[in-house]
Amino acid sequence: MKKSKISIEVTLDENSVPESIEWSAEDNLNGAIQKAKATSLSFWDDEKKDTLNLDLWTKDMNVDAMKMFYVNMLGSASNTLLNATGDEFMSSEIANLCEKLVEYLNQK
């Protein structure tokens, strides 16, 4: 069985607010360190039937970038849901929401 490790390192300021986020994966560019302004990591707890989330963003990430980050995550979720389950209705509904949100953001 193959295993792969993904590492996330967060540098915090004196108030425990993220200043930088770096990540690496053994299968990604020979484990090269990548910089990020935000991360959202979710785990499904099958016993509780609930999602555990870890959402972090650096203090210098602007609000517009944060909004696009979430729209992009929803769009990715739409594709993943379709590929994993074949549920075209749910995928389409999420994609439609993303289109509305992009229109909203473009009007600002």
PLY file of the C-alpha trace (Angstrom):
ply
format ascii 1.0
element vertex 108
property float x
property float y
property float z
element edge 107
property int vertex1
property int vertex2
end_header
0.00 0.00 0.00
1.31 3.43 -0.94
1.19 6.33 1.52
1.70 10.02 0.90
2.23 12.78 3.42
0.83 16.30 3.10
2.33 18.87 5.48
1.00 22.31 6.37
3.08 24.83 8.30
1.46 27.99 9.66
3.51 30.87 11.07
1.56 32.85 13.66
2.10 36.36 14.99
2.10 37.24 18.70
-1.75 37.16 18.68
-1.87 33.70 17.05
-3.05 35.18 13.74
-1.58 33.42 10.67
1.18 35.41 8.94
2.12 32.73 6.43
0.90 29.34 5.27
3.18 26.88 3.52
2.41 23.35 2.43
4.08 20.45 0.73
3.09 17.03 -0.52
5.46 14.17 -1.20
3.81 13.55 -4.58
3.91 17.23 -5.62
7.05 18.59 -7.27
9.30 16.37 -5.17
7.75 17.75 -1.98
8.60 21.37 -2.83
7.19 23.92 -0.39
4.26 25.94 -1.77
3.02 29.23 -0.32
-0.67 29.94 0.19
-2.76 32.81 1.55
-5.57 30.53 2.76
-6.46 26.91 3.34
-9.65 25.04 4.01
-9.29 21.47 5.13
-12.30 19.27 5.86
-12.61 15.81 7.36
-15.75 13.66 7.41
-16.47 12.10 10.81
-18.51 9.03 9.89
-19.51 8.28 13.48
-20.94 11.78 14.10
-22.05 12.25 10.48
-20.47 15.68 10.60
-17.67 17.62 8.95
-14.69 18.89 10.89
-13.20 22.01 9.29
-9.91 23.83 9.58
-10.14 27.21 7.83
-7.12 29.53 7.97
-6.11 32.64 6.07
-3.22 35.04 6.45
-3.82 38.47 7.88
-2.70 40.12 4.63
-5.24 38.27 2.44
-7.70 40.83 1.15
-11.47 40.39 1.35
-12.02 40.13 -2.43
-9.44 37.33 -2.68
-11.14 35.55 0.22
-14.49 35.70 -1.55
-13.02 34.30 -4.77
-11.26 31.58 -2.75
-14.63 30.36 -1.50
-16.30 30.61 -4.91
-13.43 28.59 -6.39
-13.76 25.98 -3.65
-17.48 25.64 -4.37
-16.77 25.26 -8.09
-14.23 22.57 -7.35
-16.73 20.85 -5.05
-19.27 20.87 -7.89
-16.84 19.02 -10.18
-15.71 16.62 -7.46
-19.29 15.79 -6.53
-20.17 15.04 -10.15
-17.09 12.87 -10.68
-17.49 11.02 -7.38
-21.25 10.47 -7.36
-22.56 11.17 -10.84
-25.22 13.43 -9.26
-25.74 15.96 -12.06
-28.50 17.84 -10.22
-26.43 18.66 -7.14
-23.37 19.47 -9.23
-25.38 21.74 -11.48
-27.02 23.55 -8.55
-23.64 24.28 -6.99
-22.23 25.42 -10.35
-25.25 27.72 -10.84
-24.66 29.23 -7.40
-21.03 29.84 -8.34
-22.09 31.65 -11.50
-24.41 33.90 -9.47
-21.67 34.62 -6.96
-19.16 35.48 -9.70
-21.72 37.87 -11.24
-22.24 39.43 -7.82
-18.50 39.87 -7.28
-18.02 41.34 -10.77
-20.69 43.99 -10.09
-18.78 45.38 -7.12
0 1
1 2
2 3
3 4
4 5
5 6
6 7
7 8
8 9
9 10
10 11
11 12
12 13
13 14
14 15
15 16
16 17
17 18
18 19
19 20
20 21
21 22
22 23
23 24
24 25
25 26
26 27
27 28
28 29
29 30
30 31
31 32
32 33
33 34
34 35
35 36
36 37
37 38
38 39
39 40
40 41
41 42
42 43
43 44
44 45
45 46
46 47
47 48
48 49
49 50
50 51
51 52
52 53
53 54
54 55
55 56
56 57
57 58
58 59
59 60
60 61
61 62
62 63
63 64
64 65
65 66
66 67
67 68
68 69
69 70
70 71
71 72
72 73
73 74
74 75
75 76
76 77
77 78
78 79
79 80
80 81
81 82
82 83
83 84
84 85
85 86
86 87
87 88
88 89
89 90
90 91
91 92
92 93
93 94
94 95
95 96
96 97
97 98
98 99
99 100
100 101
101 102
102 103
103 104
104 105
105 106
106 107
